[in-house]
């Protein structure tokens, strides 16, 4: 049908992959579908937004712009966009931020609804975890925060940890050790998702550390042995018992202490 992109139209591109690289911060590879992507453009893609700081081709050569059908690596995002997110160019940074925040809320709502309740072994009072994060800094922060939850009654074991996507090996380890997998901004490959369903392994996604810690704390609290305290509000002496036709008892007496 002789369909052609328009280099002068509104710019749209698709995120192919994204990563955090040393010296370049958050970068993403995109393929431009329409319009022209330029250094300095204000952009939004999924939960991420920002201003393009650099454009490079597949060989690492600096570009001033990227035309339709051209792949390019860009930097300047506030956080990692996801593969498949549509990148668009906006007039102002405020508009880009609002679009990104809206996507973050939707993404967060979806992830919260997909989470399963963390459960430990109530008999041994043990909570086994596998923690995966997007970057080493986040992983270390999570580990340090979980370490503060350790106590004399419930054991918290981090049996596996790492940076990057969750794979089949993580699921198999979780299955064999009765552990739950905590995914902090980590991707989960499709084979791992299928295997987790088959093995009954919990994989819970998180974007905010305190939400992850709240769920871990809740799982720990559920395994504590409840303490029972007895309160006496009143004492009385039974002076007479009257039996009714229904087999119930009506008693008469005197309150000696407190209230009844």
RANOR-V59201 format. One record per residue. N is the residue number from 1. SS is DSSP state (hx for helix, st for strand, lp for the rest). Layout:
N;SS + N;SS
This chain:
1;lp + 2;lp + 3;lp + 4;lp + 5;lp + 6;lp + 7;lp + 8;lp + 9;lp + 10;lp + 11;lp + 12;st + 13;st + 14;st + 15;st + 16;st + 17;st + 18;st + 19;st + 20;st + 21;st + 22;lp + 23;lp + 24;lp + 25;st + 26;st + 27;st + 28;st + 29;st + 30;st + 31;st + 32;st + 33;st + 34;st + 35;lp + 36;lp + 37;st + 38;st + 39;lp + 40;lp + 41;lp + 42;st + 43;st + 44;st + 45;st + 46;lp + 47;lp + 48;st + 49;st + 50;st + 51;st + 52;st + 53;st + 54;st + 55;st + 56;st + 57;lp + 58;lp + 59;lp + 60;lp + 61;lp + 62;st + 63;st + 64;lp + 65;st + 66;st + 67;lp + 68;lp + 69;lp + 70;lp + 71;st + 72;st + 73;st + 74;st + 75;st + 76;st + 77;st + 78;lp + 79;lp + 80;lp + 81;lp + 82;lp + 83;lp + 84;lp + 85;lp + 86;st + 87;st + 88;st + 89;st + 90;st + 91;lp + 92;lp + 93;hx + 94;hx + 95;hx + 96;hx + 97;hx + 98;hx + 99;hx + 100;hx + 101;hx + 102;hx + 103;hx + 104;hx + 105;hx + 106;hx + 107;hx + 108;hx + 109;hx + 110;hx + 111;hx + 112;hx + 113;hx + 114;hx + 115;lp + 116;lp + 117;lp + 118;lp + 119;lp + 120;lp + 121;st + 122;lp + 123;lp + 124;lp + 125;lp + 126;st + 127;st + 128;st + 129;st + 130;st + 131;st + 132;st + 133;st + 134;lp + 135;lp + 136;hx + 137;hx + 138;hx + 139;hx + 140;hx + 141;hx + 142;hx + 143;hx + 144;hx + 145;hx + 146;hx + 147;hx + 148;lp + 149;lp + 150;lp + 151;lp + 152;lp + 153;lp + 154;lp + 155;st + 156;st + 157;st + 158;st + 159;st + 160;st + 161;st + 162;st + 163;st + 164;lp + 165;lp + 166;st + 167;lp + 168;hx + 169;hx + 170;hx + 171;hx + 172;hx + 173;hx + 174;hx + 175;hx + 176;hx + 177;hx + 178;lp + 179;lp + 180;st + 181;st + 182;st + 183;st + 184;st + 185;lp + 186;lp + 187;lp + 188;st + 189;lp + 190;hx + 191;hx + 192;hx + 193;hx + 194;hx + 195;hx + 196;hx + 197;hx + 198;hx + 199;hx + 200;lp + 201;lp + 202;lp + 203;st + 204;st + 205;st + 206;st + 207;lp + 208;lp + 209;hx + 210;hx + 211;hx + 212;hx + 213;hx + 214;hx + 215;hx + 216;hx + 217;hx + 218;hx + 219;hx + 220;hx + 221;hx + 222;hx + 223;lp + 224;lp + 225;lp + 226;lp + 227;lp + 228;lp + 229;lp + 230;lp + 231;lp + 232;lp + 233;lp + 234;st + 235;st + 236;st + 237;st + 238;st + 239;st + 240;st + 241;st + 242;st + 243;st + 244;lp + 245;lp + 246;lp + 247;lp + 248;lp + 249;st + 250;st + 251;st + 252;st + 253;st + 254;st + 255;st + 256;st + 257;st + 258;st + 259;lp + 260;lp
